[in-house]
C-alpha cells in the first residue's frame, strides 16, 4: 500500500507533476538510468574527477567496452556526464560529472556504501556472492 507521497510539479509543463510510481511519468526513464549497475558505478568512478575511458573501465571491473560506451553515452545524453575531446594526436577524451551528475552522485554513493556495509546482513548474501563469482551461470544451483 502506498503512503501519501509528495509529488513535484513539472517545471517544463510537459505534465502536471513528477511521480515515479506513475506508469507514464518520464521520471521512470531517469530512475532506470541511475539505478542501472554500470551507471551507478560509472558515476562513482567519475566522482574522483575527470577520467579517460580506460581509467573508468579499469575501475569498473567486468564491464565490456561496448557496455561502458553505451552507459557513458546515455549519461551524457541525460546531462549527467560531460565528454570533452582534446584535439591531440592520439585523440584524448575525458569524461566528467556535470553539476547534475555531482548531485546524483550523492545518493548513489550512499547506496553503494549501504550495499557494502549490509550485504552480509541480507538473506540472499550467499546467492549473490555465488552469482558474482560465476557471472556466466555455469555453477550448479543448490537445491532448496
KOLTORZA-316948 format. One line per 2 residues: number of its first residue (from 0); their letters; for each residue z, y, x of C-alpha. Coordinates in nm, 3 decimals. Layout:
% residues N
NUM) A) Z Y X  ...
This chain:
% residues 144
0) XX) 0.000 0.000 0.000  -0.096 0.341 0.133
2) XX) 0.174 0.601 0.160  0.097 0.963 0.086
4) XX) -0.132 1.076 0.365  -0.221 1.426 0.465
6) XX) -0.594 1.482 0.486  -0.755 1.762 0.680
8) XX) -1.016 1.992 0.531  -1.365 1.973 0.677
10) XX) -1.443 2.286 0.882  -1.817 2.218 0.875
12) XX) -1.833 2.195 0.497  -2.012 1.859 0.511
14) XX) -1.748 1.709 0.282  -1.419 1.809 0.121
16) XX) -1.177 1.659 0.371  -1.137 1.411 0.657
18) XX) -0.984 1.076 0.563  -1.028 0.778 0.797
20) XX) -0.939 0.547 0.508  -1.236 0.669 0.302
22) XX) -1.537 0.440 0.345  -1.793 0.719 0.379
24) XX) -1.591 0.959 0.595  -1.755 1.039 0.931
26) XX) -1.409 1.002 1.085  -1.473 0.630 1.087
28) XX) -1.752 0.664 1.344  -1.528 0.864 1.576
30) XX) -1.241 0.620 1.529  -1.479 0.334 1.607
32) XX) -1.595 0.509 1.923  -1.246 0.591 2.050
34) XX) -1.092 0.256 1.950  -1.358 0.069 2.147
36) XX) -1.208 -0.104 2.451  -1.461 0.032 2.700
38) XX) -1.445 0.385 2.559  -1.067 0.392 2.582
40) XX) -1.079 0.263 2.939  -1.363 0.495 3.048
42) XX) -1.173 0.795 2.912  -0.867 0.676 3.104
44) XX) -1.070 0.642 3.424  -1.203 0.996 3.384
46) XX) -0.851 1.138 3.342  -0.836 1.131 3.723
48) XX) -1.119 1.386 3.737  -1.497 1.372 3.773
50) XX) -1.626 1.029 3.874  -1.959 0.882 3.971
52) XX) -2.088 0.587 3.770  -1.999 0.332 4.040
54) XX) -1.641 0.458 4.063  -1.594 0.426 3.688
56) XX) -1.747 0.078 3.692  -1.515 -0.037 3.973
58) XX) -1.211 0.085 3.776  -1.329 -0.091 3.458
60) XX) -1.331 -0.442 3.595  -1.560 -0.667 3.393
62) XX) -1.784 -0.403 3.233  -2.157 -0.452 3.284
64) XX) -2.372 -0.158 3.396  -2.558 -0.171 3.062
66) XX) -2.242 -0.155 2.852  -2.092 0.120 3.068
68) XX) -2.413 0.324 3.042  -2.413 0.284 2.663
70) XX) -2.045 0.375 2.643  -2.081 0.687 2.857
72) XX) -2.387 0.797 2.656  -2.200 0.757 2.326
74) XX) -1.904 0.953 2.466  -2.140 1.222 2.592
76) XX) -2.318 1.241 2.255  -1.980 1.284 2.084
78) XX) -1.880 1.569 2.316  -1.603 1.366 2.484
80) XX) -1.771 1.335 2.826  -1.989 1.569 3.030
82) XX) -2.264 1.430 3.253  -2.357 1.654 3.546
84) XX) -2.667 1.583 3.753  -2.671 1.727 4.105
86) XX) -3.025 1.771 4.243  -2.981 1.591 4.570
88) XX) -3.152 1.300 4.739  -3.048 1.050 4.626
90) XX) -2.968 1.184 4.278  -2.596 1.246 4.229
92) XX) -2.448 1.216 3.877  -2.085 1.274 3.783
94) XX) -1.902 1.216 3.457  -1.601 1.419 3.347
96) XX) -1.395 1.473 3.035  -1.461 1.776 2.820
98) XX) -1.170 1.966 2.662  -1.217 1.744 2.357
100) XX) -1.214 1.438 2.583  -0.891 1.550 2.751
102) XX) -0.731 1.588 2.408  -0.846 1.235 2.311
104) XX) -0.710 1.102 2.641  -0.352 1.184 2.542
106) XX) -0.310 0.935 2.255  -0.532 0.679 2.430
108) XX) -0.308 0.694 2.737  -0.006 0.633 2.516
110) XX) -0.182 0.336 2.355  -0.276 0.183 2.691
112) XX) 0.083 0.226 2.812  0.220 0.073 2.492
114) XX) -0.008 -0.231 2.533  0.101 -0.286 2.894
116) XX) 0.468 -0.244 2.803  0.472 -0.458 2.487
118) XX) 0.210 -0.728 2.535  0.473 -0.988 2.623
120) XX) 0.662 -0.899 2.304  0.373 -0.997 2.080
122) XX) 0.344 -1.344 1.930  -0.016 -1.370 2.047
124) XX) 0.053 -1.277 2.411  -0.025 -1.629 2.535
126) XX) -0.352 -1.649 2.338  -0.455 -1.300 2.452
128) XX) -0.383 -1.384 2.816  -0.580 -1.710 2.788
130) XX) -0.878 -1.530 2.631  -0.872 -1.268 2.906
132) XX) -0.867 -1.539 3.174  -1.159 -1.719 3.004
134) XX) -1.391 -1.447 2.865  -1.674 -1.697 2.807
136) XX) -1.452 -1.907 2.578  -1.509 -2.229 2.772
138) XX) -1.145 -2.341 2.796  -1.023 -2.597 2.542
140) XX) -0.843 -2.448 2.244  -0.484 -2.562 2.193
142) XX) -0.425 -2.749 1.868  -0.186 -2.574 1.642
